[in-house]
Amino acid sequence: MSRAAQILLAILLPARLLAADYAEGLAPPGAPANAFPAPSRPVARIVTDTWKNEQSRDQAGEAERVMDLLTVKAGLSVADIGAGSGYYTVRLARRVGPTGHVYAEDVVSGYLEHLAQRVRSEGLTGTVTLVSGDPHDPRLLPGSLDLALLVHMYHEVQQPYGLLWNLRPALKPDAKVAIIDARKQTAAHGTPPDLLRCELAAVGYRQTAFHDLRQPRSSPVLKAAPSPILSPARGRGWMGARRYSPSERRTCGPRPGWHRQHRRLHCARWRKRVRRHSDRSRA
């Protein structure tokens, strides 16, 4: 082999090896994307793997405060959904320690490749598993999570109903889902809290806490849990499966009266699709 070929091989091999640093899904595919209605609001385009300068976020104490609010501690198993550059991934890994684990999930392979380098350089390979998911399915192991964290990315999820539905099997019985986003319209890279509550309720989640970080961009933390009476194992979990209180009757879309159409869709066509898929999966 010529010296030129040896040099070329030495340059290319690390890039090829990066692909092995993340898994193409840890679990079989869940309900397909076409089993869910499209969100009736804009979906922001993924533009970067970094929401804000990490130094300024640390100076504001963002990660520490969020982890304290969510009682992240040693030994927990946490998913960083839409991990991007890994700002939360590495901080979660240090907090949960060697007895815990962090699943860093993203849908952009380039982000995962760069994050793999960061995880290696910070000596966290034993604590962090990188996962390539789908826009409608994080592809995480069943019953593996104490907490799922979605930070400044919910407005970019192409299929939020599918993502939330397919995330449920990965949650342990007492697990929580925490979503952090700017208090802005989705087209402006944020999520209004009422819209978020509505979309969570549509797939059987209930809000358990709400915290306002009171930062310049006013990013709230909404913590939710799956409703125990809406278990996907029983083929349930859509609007109309139980009686909603007036505070839960939110409009998930921009048009007046849209929630009535949205509810009918979930009660009939879309709910039946997911139920058929669940029955086939159990068979």
N, C-alpha and C positions, 0 to 999 in steps of 0.2 A: 504494500500500500504506500502510495506516495505521501510525502510530508503534507502536501496541500489537502489530500483526502483525509489524513489523520486530523488536521486542524479543523476541517469542516465537520468531521464526525464528533470531535470534542465540543464543538459549538452547538450542534444539533441535538445531541443525545439528551441533555438536561431538559430541553423543551419537550421532547417526546415523552420523557419520564414523568413530566408534570401531569399528564393525563391520568396516570395511575394513582395520583394523590387524592382523588375524590371518587366517590362511588356514584354510579348512574342509578340512583335510587336504592334504598335499603329494603324497601317492601314492594310487593307486587302492585301494579297500578290499581287505584281505587275506582270510584265511579267516573266515567268518562266526561270530558268537558261538555259534550252535547246533551248530557243529562240535566243541565242547569240552564236557567235563563240568563241571558246577558245582562249585565248591570245597566240600569236605565240612567246612567250619568257618565260623564267623560272618564276615561281611563288615561292617566298621565303616562307619557313615554318615559322609559328608563333612560336616564341621561348620564348618570355617573354612579360609581360605587362608593362615593364619599358624600355624606350629607353636609358636613361642615368640618372645618379645621379641628383636628383632634385636640390640639393644645388648648384652644378656646373652650372646647367642650369639657375638658378636664378642669380648666380653671373655674368653670361654672359648676363643677361637681356633678355633671349630668349623670354619668354612669353609676357613680357611687350612690347617688340619691335614688335612682331608679331601682338599683339592686336592693337597697335597703327597704324601699317601699314594697318590693315584691318578695322580701325575706329570702333572697338568694343566699344560700349558705353551703358549707362543705357537704359533699355527698349527693347533692341534687343532680338530676339529669335535665338539662335545659336545651331547647332548640332555639337557635338564632335564625329565624326565617327571613330570607333576603339579607344574608350576612354582609354582602358587598365587600368592602375593604377589611372588615373584621374588627371594627372599633369595639363592638360589644363582645364579639367572639373571644378575643384574648382576655378581656376584663372578666367575663363570665368564667372563663377557664381558670383564671387565678383564684376567683372567689370560691368555686366549687371544689377546687383542689384535685389531688390524684384519686380521691375516693368518689368523685363525681364525674360527670361527662357533659360535653357540649357538642351538639350536632349543628354544624354551620351549613345551612341550606341556601342555595341560590339557583337561579335558572340561567345565569350567564356564565358560560364556561370560562371565559377570560377572567372574570372576577374570582372564580374558584382557583384558577391556576395561580394568580397573584397571592391569594389568601393562603394557599398551600405553602408558598415560599415564606410568608410571614409566620405561619404556625411553626414551621421548621426552625426558622431563625430565632424564635422566642422560646424554643424548647418545649412546645406544648403538644407534640404529636401524640403523646400517650393519653391526652385528655380531650382532644378535639377530633371529631370525624367530620369530614367534608362530604356533602351530599348534593348531587345535581338533581333537582326536582323539576316538576312541570308547572306551568302557570296555574293549573287547576288542582295540583296534587303535590304535596311536599315529599311524598314517598318515604316516610319515616317508619321505623319499626313499630309494630303494634305494642301498646302498653309500655312505651319506653320513656315517657316524658312526665316530669313534675311541673314543668313550665314551658310554654312556647311564647317567644318574644318576637314581635314584629315591629320594627322601629323605622319610621319615616319611609315606609315603602308600600303601605296598604293601598294608597291611591294609584300605585303602578300595577296592581294585581289585575290581570286581564279577566280572570274568572273568580271573583271573591267568594261566591257561593260554593263553588267547587273546592277551592282551597280550604275554606273553613270546614266543609263537610268531610273532606278526605283527611283533614288533620285530626279529627275526633278519635279515630281508632288508635292513634299514637299516644293519646293522653291516658295517664293513670286515673283511677277513680276520683281522686281529689285534686287532679291537676288543674292549672289555670292557664288562660291565654291572656297575654297583655299586649295591647296595641298602643303605640305612641305615634302621633302624627300632628302636624301643624293644624291649627284651627283655621283652615282655609278651604276653598272649594277644591275638588279633586283635580280640575284642570290646572289649578295653580299649585299643585303638589302639596295638598293637604286633604283632610277629611273632616267635614263638619261632624261634631259628636252625635247629633240626632240621626244623621245618615248612617253612621257607624253602628249605633244601637239597633237601628232597623235591620241592617244587613246581617248582624249577628243573630238577632231574634229570628230571622227568616229561616235559619238553619239550626235552630234549637239551642242557642246560647243565651244565657242570662247575665246581665251586668252584676258584678259583685262589689265593685269599687270604682271610683273615679277620682283621679288626682290631677291637679293642674300644676305643672312644673313652674309656671310663671316666669318663663324665660322670655327674651325679646320676641321670639316667634310664637309664644304662648302655646307650647306643645303639651296637651293633656295626656295622661296615662289612663286608659280604660282597661280594667281587668274584668274578664268574663270567665264563665265556666259552662260546660254543657249541662243542659237541664236533664236531670236523671230520668224524667218521664219521657224524654225524647231520644231514646237510645237508637243509634243507627242499626244496631243488631235486630231491632224489631221493625225495621223498615220505616221508621217515623222520623220526624224532625223538620217538617215544613210548616209554614204559616197555616193556621187552620187546624193543626193537630191538637190544639188546646185553646181554651178561652184566654184572650189577651186582655190585660187591664188597659184603661184609656191611655196611660202613660206610654204603653208599648205600641200603640197604634200610630206609628210614625210614617211619614211619607218617604219611601226610599228613592223616589224619583222627583223630578221638578214639576210635574203637571198636577194640578188640583184633582183630587179623587184618584190619583194613580195607585194609592195603596190598595183600593178595592180590586183593581185589575190585577195587581201584583199578588194579592192574596188568592184570587181565583186560580192564577197560574200555578201557584205552589200547591194548592189543594187538589188540583186535578192533574193536568198533563205532566208537569215536571216531577211532582211527588210520585206519580205512578212509575215514571221512568227509573228513578232512583231505587224505588222498591223492587222493581223487576231485576235491576242490576244486583241489589243486595241478595235477593233470593237466589240468583244464579251463582253468586260468589259463595253462598253457604252450601249449595248443592254439591 
